[in-house]
Structure formats: C-alpha cells, structure tokens
Amino acid sequence: MLMLLVEAYVGRTDAAAITATITRLQAATGDGPASLRSAIYLPDDETCFYLLQAIDAQTVALLLHAAGIDAQRTTQVLDWPTHCAQAGPAASPTLKEDR
C-alpha cells in the first residue's frame, strides 16, 4: 500500500466545506482499496492536506475526483515507523544533538 499526501487549496471562508469534503472522501473510499488516514487544515496558508493510504496513485486520483477535491499536488510519503520496521535499522536516521 502507498501513503500519499494530497495538497489542496481551501480558502479561509471555505473552512466549513472541509467537513463536507471529508465526508464525501470517506464515502468514496467505503470499504475499498483506499482509506483516509488524516486531514490537516492550515488556515493561514489556505491549504488542506489529506493523507491517504491506497493500492496505487490512480485509485487516489479517482477518489479525489469523486470527492470533488482539486489537488494542487499529490506526493508519495513514508509512514516512518512502518517504513523503519520494514526496512530495518539502516533506514532509521541518526540524529545529531545540537549544541
């Protein structure tokens, strides 16, 4: 399964529409090959991010269309704890302490 982050413009006056959009997106996913993991709204940036898990990018494109979401960008992302568990210790970053 892929994790995809979808970025969409949402005007400040349209913030209430996010709930309706999420409802349409959840209805479109149903018990199918994708799911909405999270939605994050940044009112100062007039941007909403939707984190979706799906079998492929085409499935996400169809869901976005069904939900009426005009995506500015869709990007594959890694769910870091899951990625590290699958890839092993070499995938975990080594953080240096800032002094």
N, CA, C and O atoms as a GROMACS GRO file, in nm:
protein
  396
    1MET      N    1   0.085  -0.119   0.000
    1MET     CA    2   0.000   0.000   0.000
    1MET      C    3   0.088   0.124   0.000
    1MET      O    4   0.195   0.127   0.062
    2LEU      N    5   0.043   0.225  -0.070
    2LEU     CA    6   0.113   0.353  -0.076
    2LEU      C    7   0.050   0.450   0.022
    2LEU      O    8  -0.070   0.445   0.048
    3MET      N    9   0.133   0.539   0.075
    3MET     CA   10   0.083   0.653   0.152
    3MET      C   11   0.102   0.774   0.063
    3MET      O   12   0.212   0.799   0.014
    4LEU      N   13  -0.005   0.849   0.041
    4LEU     CA   14   0.001   0.966  -0.045
    4LEU      C   15  -0.051   1.087   0.030
    4LEU      O   16  -0.155   1.082   0.096
    5LEU      N   17   0.023   1.197   0.017
    5LEU     CA   18  -0.017   1.323   0.077
    5LEU      C   19  -0.072   1.412  -0.034
    5LEU      O   20  -0.003   1.440  -0.133
    6VAL      N   21  -0.195   1.455  -0.017
    6VAL     CA   22  -0.262   1.538  -0.117
    6VAL      C   23  -0.272   1.680  -0.061
    6VAL      O   24  -0.319   1.700   0.051
    7GLU      N   25  -0.228   1.776  -0.140
    7GLU     CA   26  -0.235   1.917  -0.102
    7GLU      C   27  -0.342   1.985  -0.186
    7GLU      O   28  -0.342   1.975  -0.308
    8ALA      N   29  -0.434   2.053  -0.119
    8ALA     CA   30  -0.543   2.120  -0.189
    8ALA      C   31  -0.567   2.258  -0.131
    8ALA      O   32  -0.558   2.278  -0.010
    9TYR      N   33  -0.597   2.353  -0.217
    9TYR     CA   34  -0.631   2.489  -0.175
    9TYR      C   35  -0.769   2.490  -0.112
    9TYR      O   36  -0.864   2.434  -0.168
   10VAL      N   37  -0.780   2.554   0.003
   10VAL     CA   38  -0.910   2.575   0.069
   10VAL      C   39  -0.908   2.717   0.124
   10VAL      O   40  -0.833   2.748   0.216
   11GLY      N   41  -0.990   2.803   0.067
   11GLY     CA   42  -0.996   2.941   0.114
   11GLY      C   43  -1.041   2.950   0.259
   11GLY      O   44  -1.111   2.862   0.309
   12ARG      N   45  -1.001   3.055   0.324
   12ARG     CA   46  -1.039   3.073   0.466
   12ARG      C   47  -1.189   3.074   0.484
   12ARG      O   48  -1.239   3.025   0.586
   13THR      N   49  -1.261   3.128   0.389
   13THR     CA   50  -1.407   3.133   0.401
   13THR      C   51  -1.470   2.998   0.369
   13THR      O   52  -1.589   2.978   0.394
   14ASP      N   53  -1.390   2.904   0.314
   14ASP     CA   54  -1.440   2.771   0.279
   14ASP      C   55  -1.408   2.666   0.385
   14ASP      O   56  -1.428   2.547   0.361
   15ALA      N   57  -1.359   2.708   0.500
   15ALA     CA   58  -1.316   2.612   0.601
   15ALA      C   59  -1.427   2.515   0.641
   15ALA      O   60  -1.400   2.398   0.667
   16ALA      N   61  -1.550   2.561   0.646
   16ALA     CA   62  -1.661   2.472   0.683
   16ALA      C   63  -1.683   2.365   0.577
   16ALA      O   64  -1.738   2.259   0.606
   17ALA      N   65  -1.640   2.392   0.455
   17ALA     CA   66  -1.657   2.295   0.346
   17ALA      C   67  -1.565   2.174   0.364
   17ALA      O   68  -1.589   2.070   0.302
   18ILE      N   69  -1.462   2.186   0.445
   18ILE     CA   70  -1.369   2.074   0.466
   18ILE      C   71  -1.443   1.954   0.523
   18ILE      O   72  -1.418   1.841   0.482
   19THR      N   73  -1.532   1.977   0.618
   19THR     CA   74  -1.608   1.867   0.678
   19THR      C   75  -1.689   1.794   0.571
   19THR      O   76  -1.693   1.671   0.569
   20ALA      N   77  -1.754   1.870   0.484
   20ALA     CA   78  -1.832   1.808   0.377
   20ALA      C   79  -1.740   1.732   0.280
   20ALA      O   80  -1.775   1.624   0.233
   21THR      N   81  -1.623   1.788   0.252
   21THR     CA   82  -1.528   1.722   0.162
   21THR      C   83  -1.479   1.591   0.223
   21THR      O   84  -1.470   1.490   0.154
   22ILE      N   85  -1.448   1.593   0.352
   22ILE     CA   86  -1.402   1.472   0.420
   22ILE      C   87  -1.512   1.366   0.420
   22ILE      O   88  -1.484   1.248   0.400
   23THR      N   89  -1.636   1.408   0.441
   23THR     CA   90  -1.748   1.314   0.437
   23THR      C   91  -1.760   1.250   0.299
   23THR      O   92  -1.781   1.129   0.288
   24ARG      N   93  -1.746   1.331   0.192
   24ARG     CA   94  -1.752   1.277   0.056
   24ARG      C   95  -1.634   1.183   0.030
   24ARG      O   96  -1.650   1.079  -0.035
   25LEU      N   97  -1.517   1.220   0.080
   25LEU     CA   98  -1.398   1.136   0.060
   25LEU      C   99  -1.413   1.002   0.132
   25LEU      O  100  -1.380   0.898   0.077
   26GLN      N  101  -1.463   1.006   0.256
   26GLN     CA  102  -1.485   0.881   0.330
   26GLN      C  103  -1.591   0.795   0.262
   26GLN      O  104  -1.578   0.672   0.259
   27ALA      N  105  -1.696   0.857   0.208
   27ALA     CA  106  -1.799   0.781   0.138
   27ALA      C  107  -1.741   0.717   0.012
   27ALA      O  108  -1.777   0.605  -0.023
   28ALA      N  109  -1.652   0.789  -0.056
   28ALA     CA  110  -1.591   0.736  -0.178
   28ALA      C  111  -1.497   0.620  -0.149
   28ALA      O  112  -1.486   0.528  -0.230
   29THR      N  113  -1.430   0.623  -0.034
   29THR     CA  114  -1.338   0.514   0.000
   29THR      C  115  -1.414   0.390   0.042
   29THR      O  116  -1.375   0.278   0.009
   30GLY      N  117  -1.524   0.409   0.117
   30GLY     CA  118  -1.604   0.295   0.163
   30GLY      C  119  -1.516   0.186   0.221
   30GLY      O  120  -1.429   0.213   0.304
   31ASP      N  121  -1.538   0.063   0.180
   31ASP     CA  122  -1.456  -0.050   0.222
   31ASP      C  123  -1.359  -0.088   0.110
   31ASP      O  124  -1.312  -0.202   0.104
   32GLY      N  125  -1.330   0.007   0.023
   32GLY     CA  126  -1.249  -0.019  -0.095
   32GLY      C  127  -1.099  -0.020  -0.071
   32GLY      O  128  -1.052  -0.036   0.042
   33PRO      N  129  -1.024  -0.002  -0.179
   33PRO     CA  130  -0.879  -0.016  -0.176
   33PRO      C  131  -0.804   0.108  -0.129
   33PRO      O  132  -0.686   0.125  -0.161
   34ALA      N  133  -0.871   0.196  -0.054
   34ALA     CA  134  -0.805   0.316  -0.004
   34ALA      C  135  -0.872   0.361   0.124
   34ALA      O  136  -0.986   0.324   0.153
   35SER      N  137  -0.799   0.442   0.202
   35SER     CA  138  -0.857   0.496   0.324
   35SER      C  139  -0.795   0.632   0.355
   35SER      O  140  -0.679   0.658   0.324
   36LEU      N  141  -0.876   0.718   0.416
   36LEU     CA  142  -0.831   0.848   0.461
   36LEU      C  143  -0.768   0.829   0.598
   36LEU      O  144  -0.836   0.787   0.691
   37ARG      N  145  -0.640   0.859   0.611
   37ARG     CA  146  -0.570   0.844   0.738
   37ARG      C  147  -0.579   0.969   0.823
   37ARG      O  148  -0.590   0.962   0.945
   38SER      N  149  -0.575   1.086   0.756
   38SER     CA  150  -0.575   1.211   0.831
   38SER      C  151  -0.605   1.327   0.737
   38SER      O  152  -0.585   1.317   0.616
   39ALA      N  153  -0.653   1.436   0.794
   39ALA     CA  154  -0.671   1.562   0.721
   39ALA      C  155  -0.621   1.674   0.810
   39ALA      O  156  -0.654   1.679   0.929
   40ILE      N  157  -0.541   1.763   0.754
   40ILE     CA  158  -0.483   1.873   0.830
   40ILE      C  159  -0.511   2.002   0.754
   40ILE      O  160  -0.478   2.014   0.636
   41TYR      N  161  -0.572   2.098   0.822
   41TYR     CA  162  -0.607   2.226   0.760
   41TYR      C  163  -0.517   2.335   0.815
   41TYR      O  164  -0.505   2.350   0.937
   42LEU      N  165  -0.454   2.411   0.727
   42LEU     CA  166  -0.370   2.524   0.765
   42LEU      C  167  -0.439   2.652   0.719
   42LEU      O  168  -0.419   2.696   0.606
   43PRO      N  169  -0.521   2.713   0.806
   43PRO     CA  170  -0.600   2.829   0.763
   43PRO      C  171  -0.514   2.946   0.717
   43PRO      O  172  -0.552   3.015   0.622
   44ASP      N  173  -0.400   2.971   0.780
   44ASP     CA  174  -0.315   3.082   0.739
   44ASP      C  175  -0.258   3.062   0.600
   44ASP      O  176  -0.229   3.159   0.529
   45ASP      N  177  -0.240   2.938   0.559
   45ASP     CA  178  -0.189   2.906   0.425
   45ASP      C  179  -0.299   2.872   0.326
   45ASP      O  180  -0.273   2.851   0.208
   46GLU      N  181  -0.423   2.868   0.375
   46GLU     CA  182  -0.538   2.830   0.293
   46GLU      C  183  -0.514   2.697   0.221
   46GLU      O  184  -0.540   2.683   0.101
   47THR      N  185  -0.463   2.601   0.297
   47THR     CA  186  -0.425   2.472   0.241
   47THR      C  187  -0.478   2.360   0.331
   47THR      O  188  -0.479   2.372   0.454
   48CYS      N  189  -0.522   2.253   0.268
   48CYS     CA  190  -0.561   2.134   0.342
   48CYS      C  191  -0.479   2.018   0.288
   48CYS      O  192  -0.463   2.002   0.167
   49PHE      N  193  -0.426   1.937   0.379
   49PHE     CA  194  -0.352   1.817   0.342
   49PHE      C  195  -0.435   1.696   0.381
   49PHE      O  196  -0.486   1.687   0.492
   50TYR      N  197  -0.447   1.603   0.288
   50TYR     CA  198  -0.518   1.478   0.312
   50TYR      C  199  -0.416   1.366   0.301
   50TYR      O  200  -0.346   1.356   0.200
   51LEU      N  201  -0.405   1.283   0.403
   51LEU     CA  202  -0.315   1.169   0.400
   51LEU      C  203  -0.399   1.045   0.370
   51LEU      O  204  -0.486   1.007   0.447
   52LEU      N  205  -0.370   0.984   0.255
   52LEU     CA  206  -0.446   0.868   0.209
   52LEU      C  207  -0.357   0.747   0.194
   52LEU      O  208  -0.240   0.758   0.155
   53GLN      N  209  -0.411   0.633   0.225
   53GLN     CA  210  -0.342   0.506   0.202
   53GLN      C  211  -0.421   0.434   0.093
   53GLN      O  212  -0.542   0.419   0.104
   54ALA      N  213  -0.349   0.390  -0.012
   54ALA     CA  214  -0.419   0.327  -0.124
   54ALA      C  215  -0.328   0.227  -0.194
   54ALA      O  216  -0.208   0.222  -0.171
   55ILE      N  217  -0.391   0.147  -0.278
   55ILE     CA  218  -0.313   0.046  -0.351
   55ILE      C  219  -0.229   0.108  -0.461
   55ILE      O  220  -0.125   0.054  -0.498
   56ASP      N  221  -0.274   0.223  -0.515
   56ASP     CA  222  -0.195   0.291  -0.617
   56ASP      C  223  -0.241   0.436  -0.631
   56ASP      O  224  -0.345   0.475  -0.577
   57ALA      N  225  -0.164   0.516  -0.704
   57ALA     CA  226  -0.194   0.658  -0.722
   57ALA      C  227  -0.320   0.680  -0.805
   57ALA      O  228  -0.390   0.778  -0.784
   58GLN      N  229  -0.348   0.590  -0.897
   58GLN     CA  230  -0.468   0.603  -0.980
   58GLN      C  231  -0.595   0.593  -0.894
   58GLN      O  232  -0.692   0.665  -0.918
   59THR      N  233  -0.593   0.505  -0.796
   59THR     CA  234  -0.706   0.493  -0.704
   59THR      C  235  -0.729   0.624  -0.630
   59THR      O  236  -0.843   0.668  -0.615
   60VAL      N  237  -0.621   0.687  -0.585
   60VAL     CA  238  -0.633   0.815  -0.516
   60VAL      C  239  -0.688   0.922  -0.610
   60VAL      O  240  -0.773   1.001  -0.570
   61ALA      N  241  -0.641   0.925  -0.733
   61ALA     CA  242  -0.691   1.023  -0.830
   61ALA      C  243  -0.842   1.007  -0.850
   61ALA      O  244  -0.914   1.107  -0.857
   62LEU      N  245  -0.890   0.885  -0.859
   62LEU     CA  246  -1.033   0.860  -0.874
   62LEU      C  247  -1.111   0.904  -0.750
   62LEU      O  248  -1.219   0.961  -0.762
   63LEU      N  249  -1.056   0.879  -0.631
   63LEU     CA  250  -1.121   0.920  -0.507
   63LEU      C  251  -1.130   1.072  -0.497
   63LEU      O  252  -1.233   1.127  -0.458
   64LEU      N  253  -1.021   1.139  -0.533
   64LEU     CA  254  -1.020   1.285  -0.527
   64LEU      C  255  -1.126   1.342  -0.621
   64LEU      O  256  -1.196   1.437  -0.586
   65HIS      N  257  -1.136   1.285  -0.738
   65HIS     CA  258  -1.237   1.330  -0.834
   65HIS      C  259  -1.378   1.308  -0.777
   65HIS      O  260  -1.463   1.396  -0.785
   66ALA      N  261  -1.401   1.190  -0.721
   66ALA     CA  262  -1.533   1.157  -0.665
   66ALA      C  263  -1.570   1.250  -0.549
   66ALA      O  264  -1.687   1.282  -0.530
   67ALA      N  265  -1.469   1.292  -0.472
   67ALA     CA  266  -1.493   1.379  -0.357
   67ALA      C  267  -1.492   1.527  -0.395
   67ALA      O  268  -1.520   1.613  -0.311
   68GLY      N  269  -1.461   1.558  -0.520
   68GLY     CA  270  -1.459   1.697  -0.563
   68GLY      C  271  -1.338   1.775  -0.513
   68GLY      O  272  -1.346   1.896  -0.496
   69ILE      N  273  -1.228   1.706  -0.491
   69ILE     CA  274  -1.106   1.770  -0.443
   69ILE      C  275  -1.017   1.803  -0.562
   69ILE      O  276  -0.980   1.716  -0.640
   70ASP      N  277  -0.982   1.931  -0.574
   70ASP     CA  278  -0.892   1.977  -0.680
   70ASP      C  279  -0.751   1.984  -0.620
   70ASP      O  280  -0.713   2.085  -0.561
   71ALA      N  281  -0.677   1.876  -0.636
   71ALA     CA  282  -0.544   1.866  -0.574
   71ALA      C  283  -0.441   1.950  -0.649
   71ALA      O  284  -0.431   1.942  -0.772
   72GLN      N  285  -0.365   2.030  -0.575
   72GLN     CA  286  -0.255   2.103  -0.634
   72GLN      C  287  -0.133   2.012  -0.650
   72GLN      O  288  -0.052   2.027  -0.741
   73ARG      N  289  -0.122   1.915  -0.557
   73ARG     CA  290  -0.007   1.824  -0.560
   73ARG      C  291  -0.043   1.697  -0.485
   73ARG      O  292  -0.112   1.701  -0.383
   74THR      N  293   0.004   1.585  -0.537
   74THR     CA  294  -0.008   1.456  -0.470
   74THR      C  295   0.131   1.394  -0.467
   74THR      O  296   0.195   1.379  -0.571
   75THR      N  297   0.176   1.360  -0.347
   75THR     CA  298   0.313   1.312  -0.329
   75THR      C  299   0.314   1.186  -0.244
   75THR      O  300   0.245   1.178  -0.143
   76GLN      N  301   0.393   1.088  -0.286
   76GLN     CA  302   0.408   0.968  -0.204
   76GLN      C  303   0.493   1.003  -0.082
   76GLN      O  304   0.594   1.072  -0.094
   77VAL      N  305   0.451   0.955   0.034
   77VAL     CA  306   0.523   0.979   0.159
   77VAL      C  307   0.546   0.846   0.230
   77VAL      O  308   0.484   0.744   0.197
   78LEU      N  309   0.636   0.847   0.326
   78LEU     CA  310   0.664   0.729   0.406
   78LEU      C  311   0.604   0.747   0.544
   78LEU      O  312   0.621   0.851   0.607
   79ASP      N  313   0.536   0.646   0.590
   79ASP     CA  314   0.492   0.640   0.729
   79ASP      C  315   0.614   0.590   0.805
   79ASP      O  316   0.643   0.470   0.805
   80TRP      N  317   0.686   0.680   0.868
   80TRP     CA  318   0.820   0.649   0.916
   80TRP      C  319   0.831   0.528   1.008
   80TRP      O  320   0.916   0.442   0.983
   81PRO      N  321   0.749   0.514   1.112
   81PRO     CA  322   0.763   0.393   1.195
   81PRO      C  323   0.742   0.264   1.116
   81PRO      O  324   0.814   0.166   1.137
   82THR      N  325   0.644   0.264   1.026
   82THR     CA  326   0.619   0.145   0.945
   82THR      C  327   0.734   0.120   0.848
   82THR      O  328   0.778   0.007   0.832
   83HIS      N  329   0.782   0.227   0.786
   83HIS     CA  330   0.894   0.215   0.692
   83HIS      C  331   1.018   0.159   0.762
   83HIS      O  332   1.084   0.070   0.708
   84CYS      N  333   1.049   0.210   0.879
   84CYS     CA  334   1.166   0.163   0.953
   84CYS      C  335   1.152   0.016   0.992
   84CYS      O  336   1.249  -0.059   0.987
   85ALA      N  337   1.032  -0.023   1.031
   85ALA     CA  338   1.010  -0.162   1.071
   85ALA      C  339   1.030  -0.255   0.952
   85ALA      O  340   1.081  -0.366   0.968
   86GLN      N  341   0.989  -0.210   0.833
   86GLN     CA  342   1.002  -0.293   0.714
   86GLN      C  343   1.144  -0.290   0.658
   86GLN      O  344   1.193  -0.392   0.609
   87ALA      N  345   1.210  -0.175   0.664
   87ALA     CA  346   1.342  -0.158   0.603
   87ALA      C  347   1.456  -0.196   0.697
   87ALA      O  348   1.569  -0.216   0.652
   88GLY      N  349   1.429  -0.204   0.825
   88GLY     CA  350   1.533  -0.240   0.921
   88GLY      C  351   1.607  -0.119   0.977
   88GLY      O  352   1.577  -0.006   0.940
   89PRO      N  353   1.704  -0.144   1.066
   89PRO     CA  354   1.774  -0.036   1.136
   89PRO      C  355   1.846   0.062   1.043
   89PRO      O  356   1.861   0.179   1.078
   90ALA      N  357   1.889   0.018   0.927
   90ALA     CA  358   1.963   0.108   0.837
   90ALA      C  359   1.876   0.224   0.788
   90ALA      O  360   1.928   0.327   0.748
   91ALA      N  361   1.744   0.208   0.792
   91ALA     CA  362   1.654   0.313   0.745
   91ALA      C  363   1.629   0.421   0.849
   91ALA      O  364   1.582   0.529   0.816
   92SER      N  365   1.661   0.392   0.976
   92SER     CA  366   1.638   0.489   1.082
   92SER      C  367   1.744   0.598   1.078
   92SER      O  368   1.863   0.568   1.069
   93PRO      N  369   1.701   0.724   1.085
   93PRO     CA  370   1.801   0.831   1.081
   93PRO      C  371   1.876   0.840   1.212
   93PRO      O  372   1.823   0.807   1.319
   94THR      N  373   1.999   0.885   1.204
   94THR     CA  374   2.078   0.913   1.323
   94THR      C  375   2.073   1.062   1.344
   94THR      O  376   2.119   1.138   1.259
   95LEU      N  377   2.017   1.104   1.453
   95LEU     CA  378   2.003   1.246   1.482
   95LEU      C  379   2.121   1.292   1.565
   95LEU      O  380   2.159   1.228   1.663
   96LYS      N  381   2.179   1.404   1.525
   96LYS     CA  382   2.290   1.461   1.600
   96LYS      C  383   2.234   1.564   1.695
   96LYS      O  384   2.144   1.641   1.661
   97GLU      N  385   2.288   1.566   1.814
   97GLU     CA  386   2.243   1.662   1.914
   97GLU      C  387   2.299   1.799   1.879
   97GLU      O  388   2.418   1.812   1.852
   98ASP      N  389   2.213   1.900   1.880
   98ASP     CA  390   2.255   2.037   1.851
   98ASP      C  391   2.315   2.097   1.978
   98ASP      O  392   2.251   2.097   2.083
   99ARG      N  393   2.434   2.147   1.968
   99ARG     CA  394   2.496   2.207   2.088
   99ARG      C  395   2.521   2.353   2.069
   99ARG      O  396   2.572   2.419   2.159
   0.00000   0.00000   0.00000
